Amino acid sequence: MIHSKKRVLIVEDDLALTDVLSNKLQLKGYDVSTAPDGQVAVDLLEREIYGIVLLDLTMPWFDGFHVLERLKGKEFTTPIIVMSNLAGTEDISRAKSLGAVDYIVKTSVTPEMIVTEIEKYLK
C-alpha cells in the first residue's frame, strides 16, 4: 500500500484542471484519486486515507463548504487546501473556520504553484 502522505484527493468538477493536476502530481510520484463532486468526496474520505485533499467550493451535489461541514464534526486530521475562484474575504474566512489549512484562488496561480503548495504540507 502507498503511504498515505503520497496519496492526494482532488475534489474538482472541472475535468481539465483535474487532469492537469493529476498528471503533474503523478509525475512526482503521488497516487491521485479524484472526485467530481462533494458527495463522492465524502464517500471516499470515509473509506480511504489521504495525505492531503484539494477541495473546490463550487460543485454539484455537495459544495465544498458542505464537505468541510461534514468533516468538521469528525476527527478528520488530513489537511484540506481549498482551491476556488471565490475570492471574497467571507468565503476564505468561512473555509478556514471550517478546517481548511490553506485557500488558493485558482485564477491567481498556475498548476505548478498548486503542486508546490501541496508539497509544503506533505513533507
N, C-alpha and C positions, 0 to 999 in steps of 0.2 A: 504494500500500500504506500502511496506517495504521502510524505509528511504533510500534515495539514497546512503548514506555513507555505508550501508550494502550491496550494490549491486556492484558486480565485473564482468567485462567483460574480458574473457580470449580469446585473438586472437592468435591462435596457430594451425598449421596444423599437429602437432604430437599428435595424439589422445591419446596415452598412457600418455604423460605428461599432456595433458588437463584433462584426467580422474583423475590422481593422485592429481593435484592441485585443481580441482573441489571438490573432496571428502574431502580433508583437509580443504578447506575453508567452505564447507557446515557444517562440524562437528563443526566449530567455529561459526556457525550461519549466515554465509553470503549467500546471494542469488546470485548464479553464473549463468551467461549466457556465451555461448561460440560462437565463430565464427571461422570457419576453414580457412578463407582467408580474405584478406583486403576488398574486395567488400562487403561481408556480414557484416564485422565490421563497415564500413562506413554507411551502411544502418541502422544498429542497433543504432549507435551513433547519427544519425539524428532524430531518433524517441524516444529514451529512455534516461534516466538519470542514470548514474552510479557514484559510489563513486571513482572508480579507474579503469584503463584499463591496463592489461598486454598485451604487444604487441610484437609478434615475428617479425623479419625483413624479413626472407626468407620464403616466402609463395607463393602459386599460385595466379593468377589474380593480385590483387594489392599487392605489397610487403609492409612491414611495413613503409618504407620511404615514399611511395606514400600515405599511410594512414595519416602519420604525415603532409605531404604537404597539403593534402586535408583539414585537420582540422586547420592548422595554419592560414589560411585566415579567419576563422570563429571565433566567440567569444567563443571558446571552453576552459573551465577552469578546466575540470576534469583532475586530474593528470594521466600521462601516464608513466608507467615503461616499458622500452624496455627490453626484455629478448631474447638474441640471442647467437648463437655460433660465430658470427662475433666479434672478439676481437680486431680488429685494431683500432688504435687511431683515424683514419679518420672516421670510422663508428660511434664510440662513440661520437665524436665531432659533426658529422652531425646530429645524432639523437637528441642530446641535443640542437643544434641550431634550430631544427625544433619543439622543445617544450617538449621533454621527460624530466621528472624530475629526472629520475634515469636510470641506464643502468646496467643490470645484465648479466654476461656471464654465460650461462646455465651450461657449463661443470665445472664451479668453485663453484657451490652451490648445496645444496640439496633442495627438495621441501619445507621442513620445513623452510629453510632460506628465500625462496621466500615469504612464508606466513608471516614471521616475518617482512620482508621488506614492504609488502603490509600494514600491520597493523600500521606501523610507519606513513603512510600517511593518514590513516583513523581515527585517533584519534581526 
